[in-house]
Amino acid sequence: MSTRKIRSFEDLDAMKGNVDHVLTLFSGGLDSSYVLKELSQRKLRITALSVDVGEGCQIQDLKEIADFFGADLTIVDAREMFAHEAVAPAIRAQAKYLGMYPVSSSLSRPILAKVAVQVARELGCDAIVHTANQSQNSLRRLNGAIGQLGYSGCYGTPYERSILTRDEKIEVLRQLGLTRFQARGISGDANLWCREFESGSIDNPEGFWVPPSLFEWTRAPETSPKTREIQIDFRAGIPVAIDQQAIDLVPLIAYLNKTVGAYSIGRYSGLEHLEGGQKVLEVREAPAATILMDAYRQIETAVLDAELLREKVAVELLWTREAVEGRWFGPLRQCADAFIRMSSEKVTGTVVYSLRQGAMDLCSIKAPEPLYLTDRDAWEKSLIQDAFAPPARNARAPSEEEVAA
């Protein structure tokens, strides 16, 4: 190919004779299934890669579609990688879009790209194809990450310049015998950190409706839960225990999504910009992110100097901007991450909240090396006493020799 970028289905034609083996990111949805059809028609060897970052994989469905188009299916469980390499840094960086809501695909897309590049290199794939389109920020995040990782083959998405409606793709696949896809409604993206939605009844910011059934984590149970306390322990910037029970990061996040979400805590709606500056509306739920980022801020405020905290807030904005703009593996985000990671070394302590419907009330902050006062009156008295204390009685007056010296 004359270019390393894949931007249209015509670019797939140019791969014939130049590319032997294509890896395509495959979710089992309409867009990725249609790309399998296009690759299959061009008689290319195909590996369909599904990466689990917490949403789970419908293995039977994936296998049926991959087999239908003669593709080899590879499934990678990347939940641990996602949690430790993306979510943990995001907690430390307080990664929220313009301070409004937790970022999500900005964290997952670099992990998808990293796994794709690793698998492509292992299998000797000459090209990596994904399915993001012009109205999705995933386009620049996936392309950016693949390029920053130094992948030497062709990569990109044919949907960047080849525009097909959802109905057109559904009809083509239906004629081939795949009838499982439906007309466009609300589309979603999920991982263990966040579930986000767009389009359909939430497409127009001037008037939108969010179906209650959309929410899973923050949907109130039939019987409202009673008010309860929950304790979260951090060690060197990482959440390590819930209610004094040690727990690994992936199950810890899942537990908080279920437990905190039962109180309808962690719902967000807001606009996000596309690469050209246009804005689109997104709705999301992220209960674990809500409480973990707040708990982290409470502990770091308890143990870090005020000037360091002020500088960290500025670096947080830089960190989040680089992630949002698709420069995850770029030097600027990595330098910002190093600053934040070093500041997290002292972030050890415990936070207790009282959970009630729609709210989490802070009850306690405790750190082993705190800067906070536990008794203001006693502190003020000791401050004054130290300032005006008379010299010790056994203090010896200097000798004449000492004075002369």
N, C-alpha and C positions, 0 to 999 in steps of 0.2 A: 504494500500500500504506500501511496505517496505521503500519507499523513498518519500519525500515530493515534489520532482521535477518531472515534466512531460517533457520528452525529445523525446519521440517517440510515434508512434501509438500503439506500444506494451504496453506502459505505460497506455494508455487508457483502454486496456483490463484488466489491473490489478486493475482499478478503480471499475469494476463491483463487486458488493457486498460490497464494502467499501465506495462508494460515492453515495449519493442519488441525489444530485442536483449540476449541473455544470454551472458556469457562463463563457461564452466565449466572448471575445472582438470581435465585429462584425462590419466590415466596409461595407459589401455588395460586397467586391471584391472576386476574385477567391480563394485566400488562406483561408479566413475566411469562405467562403461558403463551401469549401471542408471539413473543420474541422467540420462544422455543420453536413455534411453528415456522417462523421466518428462517431461523438457522437450519432447521431440518430440511426445508425446501431447497436450501443451497448445498445440501449434501455435506455439511460440515460435521466433524466429530465434536460432540457436545458433552460437556460436564455441567449438570445443573447443580449449583451449590446453594443449599439452604443453611443459614446460620441462625442458631437459636440464641437470642440475647434476652430471653425471658418470656416471650409470648408463647413459646411452645410450638412444636411442629406436628401437623397432621400427616404423619408419615405415610399412611395408606393413600391419602389424596395426592400427596406429592409424588409418590411412586407411580400411581396410575397415570398422571399427566406426563411425567418424564418418560415412562414406557411408551405412551401413545406416540411420542415424537422421537423415539429411539435415542433418548439421552441417558447418560449415566448419572445417577443421583448420588450426591455426597451430602451428608448432613453433619454439621459440626456444632457441638454444644459449646458455645462461647460465653456462657453466663458468668463463669468465674473471671474470665478475662475482662468482660464488660464491667463487672462489679469493681474489680481491683484497679484496672487501668483507666477506666472512664468515670464511674460513679464516685469512687472514693476521692479522686482529685476534684470532682465537681462539688462534693460536699465541702471540702476545704476551701474551694474558690467561691463558694456561695453563688454558683452559676445559675443566674436568673436572667432572662431576657429583659433588658431595661429595668431590672429590679421587679418585674411583674410576676413571672411564673418560671418554674424550673425548666431549663433547656432539656431536650430529650433526643431528637434525631441528631443534634449537633454532637452528642456523645456516642450514639450507636453507629452512625455511618462510618466514622474512622475505624471502629472495630470490624464492621463488615468488610471494609476495604482491606484491612490488615489480614484478615482470614483469607479473603479472596486472593490476595497477592501471594500469601504463603502456599495455598493449595495450587494456584496456577504454576508457581515455580516448581513445586514437588511433582506435578503431573506433566510439566513441560508445555503448558498451554501458551499459545502465541497471542491470545487476545482475551480480554476481560470485558464482558458486556453487562451493563446494568439497565434499569428501566425507568430511571427518574425522568421527569419531563420539565418543561419550561416553568410551570407554576409550582414546582417543588424545589425547595432549597437543597434537597438531597442531591441535586445535579452537581452543584459546585462542591458540595462536601465530599461526595464519592470521587469525582474526578480529581479534586484537590488532593485527597488522601492517597489515591493510587499513584498520582504523579510524584508526590512528596516521598513516597516509599521507594521510588526509583524503579518502578516496573518498566521493563524495556519493551514490552509488547504493545499491541494496539489496545485501546480501551475507550470506553464512553458509552453513550446511550443513543440508540437510533431515534428515540422520541424527542431528541433535542430539536431536530428539524423535520422529521416525518410525523405529521399530525394526523391522527385518526381518532374519531369519536369512540366513546365506549361502545355505543350501539353497533358501530361498524365492526369493531373487533369481535363483539359477541356474535354477530351474524356470521362472520367468516368461520369462527370456531364451531358454531352450531352446524354449519354445512359440512364440516369435517367430522362431526359426530360428538363433539364436546358440548354438552348442553347445560353444564352446571353453573354458568355465569349469568348474572342478572343485570338489569339496567341500573344506572348509577344512582346511588343513594349517598348516605354519608360514608366517607372513606376514613379509615383509621390506620394508625401505626402504634404498635405497642412493644414495650420491653419491660424488664423487671422494675424499672425506675419510674415509668410514666406511660399512660395511655392517652393518645392525642387524636383529635378528629377534625375533619374539614369537609367542605363541599355539602351538597344536598341542602337540607333545611337550615344549615348554619353557614351557607355560602355568602349571604349578603349581610354585611355588618349593620346596615341601616334597619334591619328587622329580621331577626333569626329566632328559630325555635330549636331547643335542645331536647330531644326525646328522653324522658327519664330512664328508659331502658338502655340508653347508651352507656350509662355508668355501671361498672361492676364493683370496683373497690369502694366507692363512696356511696353506694346505694344503701339506704338505711334498712336494716332487717325488719321483719314483720313486728317483732317485739323490740322496742327501743332499748338499747343497752343502758345499764345503770352507770352513773358517774363512777369513774375508777381512776386510780393513780397508775402511772407507768413511769418506770425509771430506766434511763438510758446511760450507759457507761461508755466513755471514750478513753482510749489509751493512745497517746502520741498521734492524735488526729483521726483515729479510726474507731467507729462504733464497734464495741466488742461484747456487750452484754445487755440483756433486757431483763429487768426485774431481778438483777443479781445472778442471772443464768447466762453463762458464756454461750455465744452463738456465732457461727460464721456469717460472713457478710451477706451472702445470697439468701439464706433462709431468714436472716434478720430483717432484710428489706421486705421479703414476702410477708413475714409476720406483721410488720408495721403497716403494710398496705391493707391487710385484712383488719387488724385491730383498730388502728386509728381511722381507717376509712369507714368503719361501722358507725362513726359519729359524724359522717358527712363532712369530714375535714379534708381539704386538699383539692378543691375544684377551682379551675381557673378558666378565664376566657380573655382573649386579647389578640391584637393585631401583630403580625410579624412581617418584616419587609422581604421582598424578593430581591434578586441580584440587581434588577433594573430600578429598584426603588419603590415599586408598587407594593401595596399592603394586602395581606390576606388574613382572614379571621381563623383562629384556631381555638378549640375547646379542649381542655385536658384535665386529667385527674392524677394526682401524685401525692397520696397521703404520707408515705414514708419520706419522700423528699421534703415535704413541708415540715415535719417534726424534726428530722435529722439535721437539716440546715439551720433551723432555729436553735436546736440544742448545741450544735457546734459553735454558733455565734455566741451563745450564752457563756460557754466554757472559755472560749478564747478571750472574750472580754474580761473574764475573771482572772486570767493569768498573763496576758500580754500587755506591754506598755502602751499607753494611749497613742503615742507618736507612731509606733509600729503598726497599730491598728489602723490609723488614718492612712498610712502609706499602703497598707494591704488592701484597703477598700479600692484605691485607685488601680492597683495591680489586678484585683478581681475583675474589674470592668475590662481591662486589657485581655485577660485570660478568656473571658466569656466572648468578647468580640472576635478574637482569633478563632475560637471554636465555631461560632455561628457562621463566620465567613468562609469556613472550609479550609482553615490553615492549621489543623490540629497537629500535624507533624512538622510544622514550620518552626523556625528558631525562636520567633517572638513568643509564641505560646509556651514553648519548652522553657525559655528563660523565666517567664512569669510563673510557670509551674514550680520551678526550682526555688524561687523566692517564697512562694506560698507553702511549699512542702517543708522548707526549713523553719518557717514560723509555726508550723503545726507540731513540731517536736515537743513543745511544752503543753499542748492542748490535751490534758489528761484531767478527767473529773467526771462528775455525775450530775445529771439534771433530772428532776422529777416534775411531771406534769399531772394535772387533773383533767381528764377528758370528760367533756359533756357535749351534748348535741351541738355541732357546729363550732366548737371552740376547744382550745387546749390552753389551760391556765397554768402558768409557771408557778411551781410550789417551792422549789429548792434548787440551789446551785452549790456544788461542793467541789473544791479542788484541793489537792495536797499541797500545792505551793501557790496560794492565792494572793492577789493584790487587794482584794476587797476587805472591808472592815466588818467585824462581827459585833463590835460594841463601840459605837461612836463616842459615847460619854467617857468610857475608860481610855480610849485613844486620845481624846482631847486633854484629859487630865494628865496622862503620862507625857504628852507633848509639852505642856506647860511646865510640869515638874522638872523635866529634863532641861528645859531652856533656862529656868531660873534657880536651879539647884545650887546651894552654896558649895564651895570647894570642900573636898574631903578633909576631915579634921587632922588626919595623920600626914597631911601633905607637908613636906619639909621645905623650909625656906632655903633658897640658894645661898651658898657660901660666898664670901668675898671673892675668892678665886674664880668661882663659877661666873659671878657677875662681871668681873674684869674680863674673863674670857669672852 
